[in-house]
Amino acid sequence: MSASTAPEWRPDPLLTIDDVAVWLGKPKNTLYAWHSRGKGPRAIRVGNTLRYRRSDIERWLDDHTDPER
Protein backbone atom coordinates (compact mmCIF):
# COMPACT_ATOMS: atom_id res chain seq x y z
CA MET A 1 0.00 0.00 0.00
CA SER A 2 1.17 3.52 -0.68
CA ALA A 3 0.81 6.48 1.60
CA SER A 4 -1.75 9.07 0.61
CA THR A 5 -0.24 12.12 -1.05
CA ALA A 6 -3.26 14.31 -0.34
CA PRO A 7 -2.50 17.12 2.11
CA GLU A 8 -3.91 16.63 5.59
CA TRP A 9 -7.05 18.71 6.18
CA ARG A 10 -6.73 21.29 8.93
CA PRO A 11 -9.49 23.58 10.18
CA ASP A 12 -9.31 27.29 9.45
CA PRO A 13 -8.11 28.89 12.71
CA LEU A 14 -10.73 30.86 14.65
CA LEU A 15 -9.34 34.12 15.93
CA THR A 16 -10.55 36.03 18.96
CA ILE A 17 -11.66 39.64 18.73
CA ASP A 18 -8.41 40.54 20.54
CA ASP A 19 -6.40 38.77 17.82
CA VAL A 20 -8.25 40.60 15.04
CA ALA A 21 -8.05 43.98 16.79
CA VAL A 22 -4.26 43.64 17.02
CA TRP A 23 -3.99 42.40 13.41
CA LEU A 24 -6.07 45.26 12.01
CA GLY A 25 -4.80 47.88 14.45
CA LYS A 26 -8.35 48.78 15.48
CA PRO A 27 -9.94 48.97 18.93
CA LYS A 28 -12.19 46.07 19.92
CA ASN A 29 -15.09 48.52 20.21
CA THR A 30 -14.72 49.30 16.50
CA LEU A 31 -14.97 45.61 15.65
CA TYR A 32 -18.06 45.24 17.85
CA ALA A 33 -19.63 48.29 16.16
CA TRP A 34 -18.84 46.95 12.69
CA HIS A 35 -20.39 43.61 13.62
CA SER A 36 -23.58 45.20 14.98
CA ARG A 37 -23.92 47.28 11.77
CA GLY A 38 -23.21 44.35 9.46
CA LYS A 39 -19.89 45.85 8.34
CA GLY A 40 -16.34 44.66 8.73
CA PRO A 41 -15.15 41.09 8.46
CA ARG A 42 -17.66 38.29 8.87
CA ALA A 43 -17.76 36.97 12.44
CA ILE A 44 -19.09 33.81 14.04
CA ARG A 45 -20.88 33.92 17.36
CA VAL A 46 -19.64 31.13 19.63
CA GLY A 47 -21.68 31.32 22.79
CA ASN A 48 -21.42 34.95 23.84
CA THR A 49 -18.13 35.66 22.06
CA LEU A 50 -17.20 36.53 18.50
CA ARG A 51 -14.70 34.48 16.54
CA TYR A 52 -13.29 35.19 13.10
CA ARG A 53 -12.00 32.75 10.51
CA ARG A 54 -8.52 33.75 9.36
CA SER A 55 -9.63 33.23 5.75
CA ASP A 56 -12.59 35.62 6.21
CA ILE A 57 -10.26 38.33 7.54
CA GLU A 58 -7.88 37.84 4.62
CA ARG A 59 -10.77 37.93 2.12
CA TRP A 60 -12.18 41.09 3.73
CA LEU A 61 -8.76 42.74 3.55
CA ASP A 62 -8.43 41.78 -0.13
CA ASP A 63 -11.89 43.20 -0.85
CA HIS A 64 -10.98 46.48 0.86
CA THR A 65 -7.53 46.95 -0.62
CA ASP A 66 -7.17 50.04 -2.79
CA PRO A 67 -6.53 49.19 -6.43
CA GLU A 68 -3.01 49.58 -7.72
CA ARG A 69 -2.34 52.87 -9.42
PDB file of N, CA, C, O and CB in Angstrom:
ATOM      1  N   MET A   1       0.837  -1.185   0.000  1.00  0.00           N
ATOM      2  CA  MET A   1       0.000   0.000   0.000  1.00  0.00           C
ATOM      3  C   MET A   1       0.877   1.243   0.000  1.00  0.00           C
ATOM      4  O   MET A   1       1.957   1.251   0.591  1.00  0.00           O
ATOM      5  CB  MET A   1      -0.950   0.001   1.212  1.00  0.00           C
ATOM      6  N   SER A   2       0.416   2.270  -0.653  1.00  0.00           N
ATOM      7  CA  SER A   2       1.173   3.519  -0.684  1.00  0.00           C
ATOM      8  C   SER A   2       0.509   4.549   0.222  1.00  0.00           C
ATOM      9  O   SER A   2      -0.704   4.537   0.431  1.00  0.00           O
ATOM     10  CB  SER A   2       1.283   4.060  -2.130  1.00  0.00           C
ATOM     11  N   ALA A   3       1.314   5.410   0.734  1.00  0.00           N
ATOM     12  CA  ALA A   3       0.806   6.477   1.601  1.00  0.00           C
ATOM     13  C   ALA A   3       0.056   7.493   0.753  1.00  0.00           C
ATOM     14  O   ALA A   3       0.420   7.748  -0.395  1.00  0.00           O
ATOM     15  CB  ALA A   3       1.964   7.163   2.386  1.00  0.00           C
ATOM     16  N   SER A   4      -0.969   8.058   1.312  1.00  0.00           N
ATOM     17  CA  SER A   4      -1.748   9.072   0.612  1.00  0.00           C
ATOM     18  C   SER A   4      -0.897  10.331   0.407  1.00  0.00           C
ATOM     19  O   SER A   4      -0.178  10.763   1.308  1.00  0.00           O
ATOM     20  CB  SER A   4      -3.043   9.409   1.399  1.00  0.00           C
ATOM     21  N   THR A   5      -0.992  10.898  -0.773  1.00  0.00           N
ATOM     22  CA  THR A   5      -0.241  12.123  -1.050  1.00  0.00           C
ATOM     23  C   THR A   5      -1.102  13.369  -0.877  1.00  0.00           C
ATOM     24  O   THR A   5      -0.623  14.490  -1.042  1.00  0.00           O
ATOM     25  CB  THR A   5       0.326  12.083  -2.461  1.00  0.00           C
ATOM     26  N   ALA A   6      -2.378  13.167  -0.542  1.00  0.00           N
ATOM     27  CA  ALA A   6      -3.260  14.315  -0.341  1.00  0.00           C
ATOM     28  C   ALA A   6      -2.851  15.045   0.933  1.00  0.00           C
ATOM     29  O   ALA A   6      -2.529  14.412   1.938  1.00  0.00           O
ATOM     30  CB  ALA A   6      -4.748  13.869  -0.265  1.00  0.00           C
ATOM     31  N   PRO A   7      -2.862  16.377   0.894  1.00  0.00           N
ATOM     32  CA  PRO A   7      -2.504  17.124   2.114  1.00  0.00           C
ATOM     33  C   PRO A   7      -3.517  16.850   3.215  1.00  0.00           C
ATOM     34  O   PRO A   7      -4.703  16.649   2.951  1.00  0.00           O
ATOM     35  CB  PRO A   7      -2.426  18.647   1.827  1.00  0.00           C
ATOM     36  N   GLU A   8      -3.037  16.846   4.438  1.00  0.00           N
ATOM     37  CA  GLU A   8      -3.906  16.634   5.592  1.00  0.00           C
ATOM     38  C   GLU A   8      -4.802  17.845   5.776  1.00  0.00           C
ATOM     39  O   GLU A   8      -4.330  18.981   5.741  1.00  0.00           O
ATOM     40  CB  GLU A   8      -3.079  16.368   6.871  1.00  0.00           C
ATOM     41  N   TRP A   9      -6.104  17.608   5.975  1.00  0.00           N
ATOM     42  CA  TRP A   9      -7.052  18.710   6.180  1.00  0.00           C
ATOM     43  C   TRP A   9      -6.844  19.282   7.575  1.00  0.00           C
ATOM     44  O   TRP A   9      -6.710  18.548   8.554  1.00  0.00           O
ATOM     45  CB  TRP A   9      -8.531  18.231   5.991  1.00  0.00           C
ATOM     46  N   ARG A  10      -6.822  20.589   7.641  1.00  0.00           N
ATOM     47  CA  ARG A  10      -6.733  21.287   8.927  1.00  0.00           C
ATOM     48  C   ARG A  10      -7.803  22.362   8.958  1.00  0.00           C
ATOM     49  O   ARG A  10      -8.048  23.023   7.948  1.00  0.00           O
ATOM     50  CB  ARG A  10      -5.311  21.906   9.150  1.00  0.00           C
ATOM     51  N   PRO A  11      -8.444  22.546  10.104  1.00  0.00           N
ATOM     52  CA  PRO A  11      -9.489  23.578  10.184  1.00  0.00           C
ATOM     53  C   PRO A  11      -8.886  24.975  10.062  1.00  0.00           C
ATOM     54  O   PRO A  11      -7.737  25.215  10.431  1.00  0.00           O
ATOM     55  CB  PRO A  11     -10.270  23.455  11.509  1.00  0.00           C
ATOM     56  N   ASP A  12      -9.697  25.884   9.534  1.00  0.00           N
ATOM     57  CA  ASP A  12      -9.307  27.287   9.454  1.00  0.00           C
ATOM     58  C   ASP A  12      -9.294  27.832  10.875  1.00  0.00           C
ATOM     59  O   ASP A  12     -10.299  27.728  11.578  1.00  0.00           O
ATOM     60  CB  ASP A  12     -10.279  28.112   8.527  1.00  0.00           C
ATOM     61  N   PRO A  13      -8.172  28.414  11.317  1.00  0.00           N
ATOM     62  CA  PRO A  13      -8.109  28.894  12.707  1.00  0.00           C
ATOM     63  C   PRO A  13      -9.182  29.944  13.003  1.00  0.00           C
ATOM     64  O   PRO A  13      -9.451  30.819  12.180  1.00  0.00           O
ATOM     65  CB  PRO A  13      -6.727  29.478  12.999  1.00  0.00           C
ATOM     66  N   LEU A  14      -9.783  29.846  14.177  1.00  0.00           N
ATOM     67  CA  LEU A  14     -10.725  30.859  14.647  1.00  0.00           C
ATOM     68  C   LEU A  14      -9.966  31.827  15.540  1.00  0.00           C
ATOM     69  O   LEU A  14      -9.330  31.429  16.516  1.00  0.00           O
ATOM     70  CB  LEU A  14     -11.933  30.213  15.409  1.00  0.00           C
ATOM     71  N   LEU A  15     -10.046  33.084  15.193  1.00  0.00           N
ATOM     72  CA  LEU A  15      -9.338  34.122  15.929  1.00  0.00           C
ATOM     73  C   LEU A  15     -10.286  34.821  16.882  1.00  0.00           C
ATOM     74  O   LEU A  15     -11.476  34.962  16.597  1.00  0.00           O
ATOM     75  CB  LEU A  15      -8.700  35.133  14.969  1.00  0.00           C
ATOM     76  N   THR A  16      -9.760  35.257  18.010  1.00  0.00           N
ATOM     77  CA  THR A  16     -10.554  36.031  18.956  1.00  0.00           C
ATOM     78  C   THR A  16     -10.643  37.480  18.474  1.00  0.00           C
ATOM     79  O   THR A  16      -9.912  37.896  17.576  1.00  0.00           O
ATOM     80  CB  THR A  16      -9.941  35.959  20.383  1.00  0.00           C
ATOM     81  N   ILE A  17     -11.534  38.222  19.077  1.00  0.00           N
ATOM     82  CA  ILE A  17     -11.657  39.636  18.734  1.00  0.00           C
ATOM     83  C   ILE A  17     -10.373  40.381  19.113  1.00  0.00           C
ATOM     84  O   ILE A  17     -10.003  41.351  18.452  1.00  0.00           O
ATOM     85  CB  ILE A  17     -12.882  40.267  19.447  1.00  0.00           C
ATOM     86  N   ASP A  18      -9.701  39.938  20.160  1.00  0.00           N
ATOM     87  CA  ASP A  18      -8.413  40.544  20.537  1.00  0.00           C
ATOM     88  C   ASP A  18      -7.371  40.317  19.436  1.00  0.00           C
ATOM     89  O   ASP A  18      -6.628  41.230  19.075  1.00  0.00           O
ATOM     90  CB  ASP A  18      -7.905  39.955  21.885  1.00  0.00           C
ATOM     91  N   ASP A  19      -7.328  39.083  18.905  1.00  0.00           N
ATOM     92  CA  ASP A  19      -6.396  38.772  17.816  1.00  0.00           C
ATOM     93  C   ASP A  19      -6.634  39.681  16.613  1.00  0.00           C
ATOM     94  O   ASP A  19      -5.695  40.240  16.046  1.00  0.00           O
ATOM     95  CB  ASP A  19      -6.531  37.300  17.398  1.00  0.00           C
ATOM     96  N   VAL A  20      -7.902  39.818  16.232  1.00  0.00           N
ATOM     97  CA  VAL A  20      -8.250  40.602  15.040  1.00  0.00           C
ATOM     98  C   VAL A  20      -7.993  42.085  15.278  1.00  0.00           C
ATOM     99  O   VAL A  20      -7.524  42.782  14.378  1.00  0.00           O
ATOM    100  CB  VAL A  20      -9.725  40.376  14.652  1.00  0.00           C
ATOM    101  N   ALA A  21      -8.290  42.571  16.469  1.00  0.00           N
ATOM    102  CA  ALA A  21      -8.045  43.985  16.788  1.00  0.00           C
ATOM    103  C   ALA A  21      -6.558  44.313  16.649  1.00  0.00           C
ATOM    104  O   ALA A  21      -6.197  45.357  16.105  1.00  0.00           O
ATOM    105  CB  ALA A  21      -8.535  44.314  18.222  1.00  0.00           C
ATOM    106  N   VAL A  22      -5.705  43.426  17.138  1.00  0.00           N
ATOM    107  CA  VAL A  22      -4.259  43.643  17.016  1.00  0.00           C
ATOM    108  C   VAL A  22      -3.850  43.586  15.550  1.00  0.00           C
ATOM    109  O   VAL A  22      -3.098  44.438  15.078  1.00  0.00           O
ATOM    110  CB  VAL A  22      -3.470  42.591  17.840  1.00  0.00           C
ATOM    111  N   TRP A  23      -4.350  42.571  14.822  1.00  0.00           N
ATOM    112  CA  TRP A  23      -3.988  42.397  13.415  1.00  0.00           C
ATOM    113  C   TRP A  23      -4.365  43.625  12.592  1.00  0.00           C
ATOM    114  O   TRP A  23      -3.574  44.106  11.781  1.00  0.00           O
ATOM    115  CB  TRP A  23      -4.669  41.151  12.840  1.00  0.00           C
ATOM    116  N   LEU A  24      -5.587  44.130  12.809  1.00  0.00           N
ATOM    117  CA  LEU A  24      -6.067  45.264  12.013  1.00  0.00           C
ATOM    118  C   LEU A  24      -5.677  46.613  12.598  1.00  0.00           C
ATOM    119  O   LEU A  24      -5.840  47.642  11.942  1.00  0.00           O
ATOM    120  CB  LEU A  24      -7.564  45.197  11.880  1.00  0.00           C
ATOM    121  N   GLY A  25      -5.167  46.620  13.816  1.00  0.00           N
ATOM    122  CA  GLY A  25      -4.803  47.881  14.453  1.00  0.00           C
ATOM    123  C   GLY A  25      -6.014  48.735  14.778  1.00  0.00           C
ATOM    124  O   GLY A  25      -5.960  49.962  14.691  1.00  0.00           O
ATOM    125  N   LYS A  26      -7.103  48.086  15.149  1.00  0.00           N
ATOM    126  CA  LYS A  26      -8.346  48.780  15.485  1.00  0.00           C
ATOM    127  C   LYS A  26      -8.765  48.410  16.905  1.00  0.00           C
ATOM    128  O   LYS A  26      -8.479  47.303  17.361  1.00  0.00           O
ATOM    129  CB  LYS A  26      -9.473  48.427  14.470  1.00  0.00           C
ATOM    130  N   PRO A  27      -9.431  49.311  17.604  1.00  0.00           N
ATOM    131  CA  PRO A  27      -9.937  48.965  18.933  1.00  0.00           C
ATOM    132  C   PRO A  27     -11.022  47.887  18.843  1.00  0.00           C
ATOM    133  O   PRO A  27     -11.730  47.789  17.841  1.00  0.00           O
ATOM    134  CB  PRO A  27     -10.492  50.219  19.638  1.00  0.00           C
ATOM    135  N   LYS A  28     -11.139  47.089  19.893  1.00  0.00           N
ATOM    136  CA  LYS A  28     -12.187  46.066  19.922  1.00  0.00           C
ATOM    137  C   LYS A  28     -13.570  46.686  19.749  1.00  0.00           C
ATOM    138  O   LYS A  28     -14.437  46.103  19.099  1.00  0.00           O
ATOM    139  CB  LYS A  28     -12.128  45.278  21.234  1.00  0.00           C
ATOM    140  N   ASN A  29     -13.777  47.871  20.331  1.00  0.00           N
ATOM    141  CA  ASN A  29     -15.093  48.516  20.205  1.00  0.00           C
ATOM    142  C   ASN A  29     -15.453  48.789  18.750  1.00  0.00           C
ATOM    143  O   ASN A  29     -16.625  48.724  18.378  1.00  0.00           O
ATOM    144  CB  ASN A  29     -15.118  49.823  20.995  1.00  0.00           C
ATOM    145  N   THR A  30     -14.459  49.094  17.927  1.00  0.00           N
ATOM    146  CA  THR A  30     -14.719  49.302  16.501  1.00  0.00           C
ATOM    147  C   THR A  30     -15.193  48.004  15.862  1.00  0.00           C
ATOM    148  O   THR A  30     -16.134  48.010  15.068  1.00  0.00           O
ATOM    149  CB  THR A  30     -13.454  49.824  15.782  1.00  0.00           C
ATOM    150  N   LEU A  31     -14.552  46.896  16.201  1.00  0.00           N
ATOM    151  CA  LEU A  31     -14.974  45.608  15.646  1.00  0.00           C
ATOM    152  C   LEU A  31     -16.385  45.246  16.098  1.00  0.00           C
ATOM    153  O   LEU A  31     -17.185  44.751  15.304  1.00  0.00           O
ATOM    154  CB  LEU A  31     -13.994  44.504  16.057  1.00  0.00           C
ATOM    155  N   TYR A  32     -16.692  45.492  17.372  1.00  0.00           N
ATOM    156  CA  TYR A  32     -18.057  45.241  17.849  1.00  0.00           C
ATOM    157  C   TYR A  32     -19.066  46.114  17.107  1.00  0.00           C
ATOM    158  O   TYR A  32     -20.140  45.641  16.736  1.00  0.00           O
ATOM    159  CB  TYR A  32     -18.153  45.497  19.364  1.00  0.00           C
ATOM    160  N   ALA A  33     -18.727  47.378  16.889  1.00  0.00           N
ATOM    161  CA  ALA A  33     -19.630  48.289  16.165  1.00  0.00           C
ATOM    162  C   ALA A  33     -19.817  47.829  14.730  1.00  0.00           C
ATOM    163  O   ALA A  33     -20.941  47.806  14.228  1.00  0.00           O
ATOM    164  CB  ALA A  33     -19.086  49.732  16.187  1.00  0.00           C
ATOM    165  N   TRP A  34     -18.725  47.460  14.063  1.00  0.00           N
ATOM    166  CA  TRP A  34     -18.842  46.947  12.693  1.00  0.00           C
ATOM    167  C   TRP A  34     -19.754  45.730  12.653  1.00  0.00           C
ATOM    168  O   TRP A  34     -20.606  45.612  11.772  1.00  0.00           O
ATOM    169  CB  TRP A  34     -17.454  46.588  12.127  1.00  0.00           C
ATOM    170  N   HIS A  35     -19.574  44.832  13.604  1.00  0.00           N
ATOM    171  CA  HIS A  35     -20.387  43.615  13.621  1.00  0.00           C
ATOM    172  C   HIS A  35     -21.865  43.942  13.807  1.00  0.00           C
ATOM    173  O   HIS A  35     -22.715  43.368  13.126  1.00  0.00           O
ATOM    174  CB  HIS A  35     -19.915  42.672  14.732  1.00  0.00           C
ATOM    175  N   SER A  36     -22.177  44.855  14.720  1.00  0.00           N
ATOM    176  CA  SER A  36     -23.585  45.198  14.976  1.00  0.00           C
ATOM    177  C   SER A  36     -24.220  45.912  13.792  1.00  0.00           C
ATOM    178  O   SER A  36     -25.439  45.868  13.625  1.00  0.00           O
ATOM    179  CB  SER A  36     -23.698  46.073  16.220  1.00  0.00           C
ATOM    180  N   ARG A  37     -23.407  46.570  12.966  1.00  0.00           N
ATOM    181  CA  ARG A  37     -23.919  47.275  11.775  1.00  0.00           C
ATOM    182  C   ARG A  37     -23.848  46.429  10.507  1.00  0.00           C
ATOM    183  O   ARG A  37     -24.256  46.877   9.436  1.00  0.00           O
ATOM    184  CB  ARG A  37     -23.140  48.562  11.559  1.00  0.00           C
ATOM    185  N   GLY A  38     -23.332  45.208  10.627  1.00  0.00           N
ATOM    186  CA  GLY A  38     -23.207  44.348   9.456  1.00  0.00           C
ATOM    187  C   GLY A  38     -22.059  44.748   8.541  1.00  0.00           C
ATOM    188  O   GLY A  38     -22.074  44.446   7.348  1.00  0.00           O
ATOM    189  N   LYS A  39     -21.068  45.428   9.101  1.00  0.00           N
ATOM    190  CA  LYS A  39     -19.890  45.846   8.336  1.00  0.00           C
ATOM    191  C   LYS A  39     -18.684  45.086   8.872  1.00  0.00           C
ATOM    192  O   LYS A  39     -18.797  44.312   9.822  1.00  0.00           O
ATOM    193  CB  LYS A  39     -19.664  47.399   8.427  1.00  0.00           C
ATOM    194  N   GLY A  40     -17.554  45.309   8.266  1.00  0.00           N
ATOM    195  CA  GLY A  40     -16.338  44.657   8.730  1.00  0.00           C
ATOM    196  C   GLY A  40     -16.301  43.199   8.334  1.00  0.00           C
ATOM    197  O   GLY A  40     -17.179  42.716   7.619  1.00  0.00           O
ATOM    198  N   PRO A  41     -15.286  42.502   8.800  1.00  0.00           N
ATOM    199  CA  PRO A  41     -15.149  41.088   8.462  1.00  0.00           C
ATOM    200  C   PRO A  41     -16.276  40.255   9.072  1.00  0.00           C
ATOM    201  O   PRO A  41     -16.811  40.583  10.131  1.00  0.00           O
ATOM    202  CB  PRO A  41     -13.795  40.562   8.934  1.00  0.00           C
ATOM    203  N   ARG A  42     -16.614  39.187   8.387  1.00  0.00           N
ATOM    204  CA  ARG A  42     -17.660  38.288   8.870  1.00  0.00           C
ATOM    205  C   ARG A  42     -17.198  37.617  10.154  1.00  0.00           C
ATOM    206  O   ARG A  42     -16.060  37.155  10.248  1.00  0.00           O
ATOM    207  CB  ARG A  42     -18.019  37.227   7.799  1.00  0.00           C
ATOM    208  N   ALA A  43     -18.082  37.566  11.139  1.00  0.00           N
ATOM    209  CA  ALA A  43     -17.760  36.974  12.439  1.00  0.00           C
ATOM    210  C   ALA A  43     -18.712  35.814  12.719  1.00  0.00           C
ATOM    211  O   ALA A  43     -19.794  35.723  12.138  1.00  0.00           O
ATOM    212  CB  ALA A  43     -17.844  38.039  13.572  1.00  0.00           C
ATOM    213  N   ILE A  44     -18.296  34.950  13.603  1.00  0.00           N
ATOM    214  CA  ILE A  44     -19.090  33.810  14.041  1.00  0.00           C
ATOM    215  C   ILE A  44     -19.336  33.979  15.529  1.00  0.00           C
ATOM    216  O   ILE A  44     -18.409  34.230  16.299  1.00  0.00           O
ATOM    217  CB  ILE A  44     -18.376  32.444  13.726  1.00  0.00           C
ATOM    218  N   ARG A  45     -20.587  33.840  15.925  1.00  0.00           N
ATOM    219  CA  ARG A  45     -20.883  33.917  17.358  1.00  0.00           C
ATOM    220  C   ARG A  45     -20.734  32.510  17.935  1.00  0.00           C
ATOM    221  O   ARG A  45     -21.403  31.570  17.506  1.00  0.00           O
ATOM    222  CB  ARG A  45     -22.332  34.498  17.624  1.00  0.00           C
ATOM    223  N   VAL A  46     -19.846  32.389  18.912  1.00  0.00           N
ATOM    224  CA  VAL A  46     -19.637  31.128  19.626  1.00  0.00           C
ATOM    225  C   VAL A  46     -20.001  31.412  21.069  1.00  0.00           C
ATOM    226  O   VAL A  46     -19.231  32.023  21.810  1.00  0.00           O
ATOM    227  CB  VAL A  46     -18.143  30.584  19.485  1.00  0.00           C
ATOM    228  N   GLY A  47     -21.178  30.964  21.455  1.00  0.00           N
ATOM    229  CA  GLY A  47     -21.683  31.319  22.787  1.00  0.00           C
ATOM    230  C   GLY A  47     -21.907  32.819  22.825  1.00  0.00           C
ATOM    231  O   GLY A  47     -22.663  33.356  22.015  1.00  0.00           O
ATOM    232  N   ASN A  48     -21.262  33.493  23.751  1.00  0.00           N
ATOM    233  CA  ASN A  48     -21.421  34.951  23.840  1.00  0.00           C
ATOM    234  C   ASN A  48     -20.179  35.689  23.353  1.00  0.00           C
ATOM    235  O   ASN A  48     -19.989  36.863  23.673  1.00  0.00           O
ATOM    236  CB  ASN A  48     -21.730  35.362  25.279  1.00  0.00           C
ATOM    237  N   THR A  49     -19.336  35.013  22.584  1.00  0.00           N
ATOM    238  CA  THR A  49     -18.132  35.657  22.058  1.00  0.00           C
ATOM    239  C   THR A  49     -18.131  35.616  20.533  1.00  0.00           C
ATOM    240  O   THR A  49     -18.801  34.788  19.917  1.00  0.00           O
ATOM    241  CB  THR A  49     -16.864  34.975  22.613  1.00  0.00           C
ATOM    242  N   LEU A  50     -17.374  36.517  19.949  1.00  0.00           N
ATOM    243  CA  LEU A  50     -17.205  36.528  18.498  1.00  0.00           C
ATOM    244  C   LEU A  50     -15.887  35.855  18.152  1.00  0.00           C
ATOM    245  O   LEU A  50     -14.881  36.030  18.840  1.00  0.00           O
ATOM    246  CB  LEU A  50     -17.250  37.979  17.936  1.00  0.00           C
ATOM    247  N   ARG A  51     -15.912  35.089  17.083  1.00  0.00           N
ATOM    248  CA  ARG A  51     -14.702  34.481  16.536  1.00  0.00           C
ATOM    249  C   ARG A  51     -14.671  34.806  15.049  1.00  0.00           C
ATOM    250  O   ARG A  51     -15.710  35.004  14.420  1.00  0.00           O
ATOM    251  CB  ARG A  51     -14.662  32.921  16.788  1.00  0.00           C
ATOM    252  N   TYR A  52     -13.484  34.858  14.510  1.00  0.00           N
ATOM    253  CA  TYR A  52     -13.290  35.193  13.101  1.00  0.00           C
ATOM    254  C   TYR A  52     -12.432  34.123  12.446  1.00  0.00           C
ATOM    255  O   TYR A  52     -11.399  33.731  12.990  1.00  0.00           O
ATOM    256  CB  TYR A  52     -12.637  36.593  12.944  1.00  0.00           C
ATOM    257  N   ARG A  53     -12.857  33.647  11.277  1.00  0.00           N
ATOM    258  CA  ARG A  53     -12.003  32.747  10.508  1.00  0.00           C
ATOM    259  C   ARG A  53     -10.887  33.566   9.888  1.00  0.00           C
ATOM    260  O   ARG A  53     -11.126  34.649   9.354  1.00  0.00           O
ATOM    261  CB  ARG A  53     -12.814  31.984   9.412  1.00  0.00           C
ATOM    262  N   ARG A  54      -9.672  33.053   9.960  1.00  0.00           N
ATOM    263  CA  ARG A  54      -8.522  33.746   9.359  1.00  0.00           C
ATOM    264  C   ARG A  54      -8.796  34.022   7.877  1.00  0.00           C
ATOM    265  O   ARG A  54      -8.481  35.101   7.376  1.00  0.00           O
ATOM    266  CB  ARG A  54      -7.219  32.903   9.525  1.00  0.00           C
ATOM    267  N   SER A  55      -9.371  33.060   7.188  1.00  0.00           N
ATOM    268  CA  SER A  55      -9.635  33.226   5.753  1.00  0.00           C
ATOM    269  C   SER A  55     -10.641  34.344   5.491  1.00  0.00           C
ATOM    270  O   SER A  55     -10.529  35.043   4.483  1.00  0.00           O
ATOM    271  CB  SER A  55     -10.150  31.914   5.153  1.00  0.00           C
ATOM    272  N   ASP A  56     -11.622  34.528   6.379  1.00  0.00           N
ATOM    273  CA  ASP A  56     -12.593  35.624   6.212  1.00  0.00           C
ATOM    274  C   ASP A  56     -11.923  36.979   6.391  1.00  0.00           C
ATOM    275  O   ASP A  56     -12.247  37.931   5.680  1.00  0.00           O
ATOM    276  CB  ASP A  56     -13.753  35.478   7.214  1.00  0.00           C
ATOM    277  N   ILE A  57     -10.992  37.071   7.337  1.00  0.00           N
ATOM    278  CA  ILE A  57     -10.261  38.327   7.538  1.00  0.00           C
ATOM    279  C   ILE A  57      -9.424  38.637   6.307  1.00  0.00           C
ATOM    280  O   ILE A  57      -9.416  39.768   5.820  1.00  0.00           O
ATOM    281  CB  ILE A  57      -9.360  38.251   8.800  1.00  0.00           C
ATOM    282  N   GLU A  58      -8.718  37.627   5.804  1.00  0.00           N
ATOM    283  CA  GLU A  58      -7.880  37.840   4.619  1.00  0.00           C
ATOM    284  C   GLU A  58      -8.725  38.235   3.408  1.00  0.00           C
ATOM    285  O   GLU A  58      -8.333  39.112   2.639  1.00  0.00           O
ATOM    286  CB  GLU A  58      -7.070  36.573   4.304  1.00  0.00           C
ATOM    287  N   ARG A  59      -9.874  37.598   3.237  1.00  0.00           N
ATOM    288  CA  ARG A  59     -10.772  37.929   2.122  1.00  0.00           C
ATOM    289  C   ARG A  59     -11.288  39.361   2.261  1.00  0.00           C
ATOM    290  O   ARG A  59     -11.338  40.107   1.283  1.00  0.00           O
ATOM    291  CB  ARG A  59     -11.962  36.934   2.063  1.00  0.00           C
ATOM    292  N   TRP A  60     -11.670  39.738   3.481  1.00  0.00           N
ATOM    293  CA  TRP A  60     -12.176  41.090   3.725  1.00  0.00           C
ATOM    294  C   TRP A  60     -11.091  42.128   3.421  1.00  0.00           C
ATOM    295  O   TRP A  60     -11.363  43.169   2.822  1.00  0.00           O
ATOM    296  CB  TRP A  60     -12.662  41.232   5.188  1.00  0.00           C
ATOM    297  N   LEU A  61      -9.861  41.829   3.843  1.00  0.00           N
ATOM    298  CA  LEU A  61      -8.757  42.742   3.550  1.00  0.00           C
ATOM    299  C   LEU A  61      -8.537  42.868   2.040  1.00  0.00           C
ATOM    300  O   LEU A  61      -8.328  43.969   1.530  1.00  0.00           O
ATOM    301  CB  LEU A  61      -7.467  42.259   4.237  1.00  0.00           C
ATOM    302  N   ASP A  62      -8.584  41.743   1.334  1.00  0.00           N
ATOM    303  CA  ASP A  62      -8.431  41.780  -0.130  1.00  0.00           C
ATOM    304  C   ASP A  62      -9.530  42.616  -0.774  1.00  0.00           C
ATOM    305  O   ASP A  62      -9.269  43.392  -1.693  1.00  0.00           O
ATOM    306  CB  ASP A  62      -8.449  40.353  -0.711  1.00  0.00           C
ATOM    307  N   ASP A  63     -10.762  42.456  -0.290  1.00  0.00           N
ATOM    308  CA  ASP A  63     -11.894  43.198  -0.854  1.00  0.00           C
ATOM    309  C   ASP A  63     -11.815  44.692  -0.563  1.00  0.00           C
ATOM    310  O   ASP A  63     -12.429  45.492  -1.269  1.00  0.00           O
ATOM    311  CB  ASP A  63     -13.196  42.647  -0.311  1.00  0.00           C
ATOM    312  N   HIS A  64     -11.068  45.076   0.464  1.00  0.00           N
ATOM    313  CA  HIS A  64     -10.979  46.481   0.858  1.00  0.00           C
ATOM    314  C   HIS A  64      -9.600  47.093   0.602  1.00  0.00           C
ATOM    315  O   HIS A  64      -9.250  48.129   1.166  1.00  0.00           O
ATOM    316  CB  HIS A  64     -11.325  46.620   2.318  1.00  0.00           C
ATOM    317  N   THR A  65      -8.842  46.442  -0.241  1.00  0.00           N
ATOM    318  CA  THR A  65      -7.535  46.953  -0.619  1.00  0.00           C
ATOM    319  C   THR A  65      -7.696  47.906  -1.783  1.00  0.00           C
ATOM    320  O   THR A  65      -8.356  47.577  -2.769  1.00  0.00           O
ATOM    321  CB  THR A  65      -6.569  45.805  -0.979  1.00  0.00           C
ATOM    322  N   ASP A  66      -7.102  49.083  -1.683  1.00  0.00           N
ATOM    323  CA  ASP A  66      -7.171  50.040  -2.787  1.00  0.00           C
ATOM    324  C   ASP A  66      -6.536  49.439  -4.040  1.00  0.00           C
ATOM    325  O   ASP A  66      -5.526  48.740  -3.955  1.00  0.00           O
ATOM    326  CB  ASP A  66      -6.470  51.367  -2.408  1.00  0.00           C
ATOM    327  N   PRO A  67      -7.127  49.714  -5.195  1.00  0.00           N
ATOM    328  CA  PRO A  67      -6.529  49.195  -6.429  1.00  0.00           C
ATOM    329  C   PRO A  67      -5.164  49.805  -6.674  1.00  0.00           C
ATOM    330  O   PRO A  67      -4.870  50.918  -6.239  1.00  0.00           O
ATOM    331  CB  PRO A  67      -7.441  49.468  -7.624  1.00  0.00           C
ATOM    332  N   GLU A  68      -4.340  49.050  -7.379  1.00  0.00           N
ATOM    333  CA  GLU A  68      -3.011  49.581  -7.721  1.00  0.00           C
ATOM    334  C   GLU A  68      -3.181  50.763  -8.652  1.00  0.00           C
ATOM    335  O   GLU A  68      -4.129  50.824  -9.435  1.00  0.00           O
ATOM    336  CB  GLU A  68      -2.111  48.489  -8.379  1.00  0.00           C
ATOM    337  N   ARG A  69      -2.262  51.691  -8.560  1.00  0.00           N
ATOM    338  CA  ARG A  69      -2.340  52.874  -9.417  1.00  0.00           C
ATOM    339  C   ARG A  69      -1.301  52.796 -10.477  1.00  0.00           C
ATOM    340  O   ARG A  69      -1.197  53.698 -11.307  1.00  0.00           O
ATOM    341  CB  ARG A  69      -2.176  54.155  -8.618  1.00  0.00           C
TER     342      ARG A  69
END
